[in-house]
Amino acid sequence: MQNILLACRAIGLGAARMTIHQGFEEELIERFEIPVKHGVVVTIPLGHPVGRFGPVRSRPAQERSYFDRWGRTPS
């Protein structure tokens, strides 16, 4: 799952893991002719994003991660 989302991002596609399909799973199974013995766990809508879709900015992991217990950083 994560690799698919990362690959989409790398080629400029927007993607998201969704479970909202559970409200209409029967219709989904019928539409795509999925055998009844198989369940749909997650769907991934893909598309070209509209608007700004730039690099992801986040704080370095060292600023938001702890080692062994809360507040302890690796030495």
Secondary structure, 3 states (H helix, E strand, C coil): CHHHHHHHHHCCCEECCECHHHHHHHHHHHHCCCCCCCCCCCECCEECCCCCCCCCCCCCHHHHCCCCCCCCCCC
